[in-house]
Structure formats: C-alpha cells, structure tokens
Amino acid sequence: MRGIGLAWAVCAAQVGIGLVAALIAGMLDGPVAALAAAYGGLVAIIPTLYFALRVYARRGSNEPRDIVGSFYRGEIGKMALTALMFFFGVVGFGEQFLALLCAYLACLVAYPAVWLLARID
C-alpha cells in the first residue's frame, strides 16, 4: 500500500479510533465528554485529510522541487489547522479537554499502526 491508499487507510483508522474514544469517554464521563472526544478525533482526522489531499491529489509537474514543495505546504497547513482546531477545542471543551486530548493522541497511533500493517503485507 502506497500513496493516497495509505493516507486513506490512516484516515479510516483514525475515524475508528475516534469513535471508540468517544464511546469510552461517554461511558466514563457522560455525553459532553463524548462530544469532546469526538472533536479530539476530528482534530486528528481533518488535518490528516488536508495533508493527503494537498500532497496526493495534486495535479501538475512531477519535478522533485514541486513534489517536495507540496509536502512542505501540506505539512505547514496541517500544523496550522491542528493548532487552530486545538484553540477552538480549548474554547469549546475547556472542562473536558482531557477527553479531547486523549482521543487526539489515540488517533495518532493510527500512523505507526497503519505503516506497520502496510509493511507486513
């Protein structure tokens, strides 16, 4: 698995992890925690989608400079989007920020997990 297929696999894994995290947070601390955890999953998923679309769905030159440039622009945009979403998460879910953060961190496990599973195939 390579390229956009690997990116979609990471996103799919993050969606699954985010849903499980929201379910666990809801069972442990109620519906507001579940919503905060779901938002934490989105903080991981949306920037990942942005990066994947920015890098892999591009049209144009196959020049190394253009390819590397798209990776840099995608990563900078991903970091900015993540920071902005965390800002809104603090504002909207300050009381439940731990649930948000735990779900976000759990979703980050998708990167090495998918990479390892792709290497096994």
C-alpha positions in Angstrom: 0.0 0.0 0.0 1.4 3.4 -1.0 0.5 7.0 -1.6 -3.1 8.0 -1.3 -4.2 4.5 -0.4 -2.0 4.6 2.7 -3.4 8.1 3.5 -7.0 6.8 3.3 -6.1 3.8 5.5 -4.7 6.2 8.2 -7.8 8.3 8.0 -10.1 5.3 8.2 -8.1 4.0 11.2 -8.4 7.4 12.9 -12.1 7.5 12.4 -12.5 4.1 14.0 -10.2 5.1 16.9 -12.0 8.4 17.3 -15.4 6.7 17.5 -14.2 4.2 20.1 -12.6 7.0 22.1 -15.8 9.0 22.0 -17.8 5.9 23.1 -15.4 5.2 26.0 -15.4 8.9 27.1 -19.2 8.9 27.0 -19.4 5.8 29.1 -16.9 7.2 31.7 -17.9 10.8 31.9 -21.1 11.5 30.0 -22.2 13.0 26.7 -20.2 16.2 26.9 -17.0 14.1 27.3 -18.1 12.0 24.3 -18.6 15.1 22.3 -15.2 16.5 23.4 -13.5 13.2 22.5 -15.2 13.1 19.1 -13.9 16.6 18.5 -10.5 15.4 19.5 -10.7 12.7 16.9 -11.6 15.4 14.3 -8.6 17.4 15.3 -6.5 14.4 14.1 -8.6 13.4 11.1 -9.2 16.7 9.4 -5.6 17.8 9.2 -4.6 14.3 8.0 -7.2 14.6 5.2 -5.9 18.1 4.4 -2.4 16.8 4.1 -3.4 13.8 2.0 -5.4 15.9 -0.4 -2.7 18.6 -0.6 0.0 16.1 -1.4 -1.6 13.2 -3.3 -4.5 14.8 -5.1 -2.3 17.5 -6.8 -2.1 17.8 -10.5 0.8 19.1 -12.4 4.5 18.7 -12.5 6.5 15.7 -11.4 9.5 17.8 -10.7 11.2 17.0 -7.4 11.0 20.6 -6.3 7.3 20.7 -6.9 6.7 17.4 -5.0 8.8 18.4 -2.0 7.1 21.8 -2.0 3.7 20.2 -1.9 4.9 18.2 1.1 6.1 21.3 2.9 3.0 23.2 2.2 0.8 20.3 3.2 2.7 19.8 6.5 2.6 23.5 7.3 -1.1 23.7 6.6 -1.6 20.6 8.6 0.2 22.1 11.6 -1.7 25.4 11.3 -5.0 23.6 11.0 -4.3 21.4 14.1 -3.3 24.5 16.1 -6.5 26.3 15.1 -8.7 23.3 15.9 -7.0 22.9 19.3 -7.7 26.6 20.0 -11.4 26.1 19.3 -11.3 22.8 21.3 -10.0 24.7 24.4 -12.6 27.4 24.0 -15.4 24.9 23.4 -14.4 22.0 25.6 -12.2 23.5 28.3 -13.8 21.5 31.1 -13.5 18.2 29.1 -10.1 19.0 27.5 -8.6 15.7 28.8 -11.1 13.7 26.8 -10.4 15.7 23.7 -6.6 15.3 24.2 -6.8 11.6 24.9 -8.9 11.0 21.8 -6.5 13.0 19.7 -3.4 11.2 21.0 -5.2 7.8 20.5 -5.9 8.8 16.9 -2.2 9.5 16.3 -1.5 5.8 17.0 -3.0 5.2 13.5 0.1 6.5 11.8 2.6 3.8 13.0 -0.1 1.1 13.2 -1.1 1.5 9.6 2.5 1.9 8.5 3.4 -1.4 10.3 0.4 -3.2 8.8 1.3 -2.0 5.4 4.9 -3.2 5.8 3.6 -6.7 6.7 1.6 -7.0 3.5 
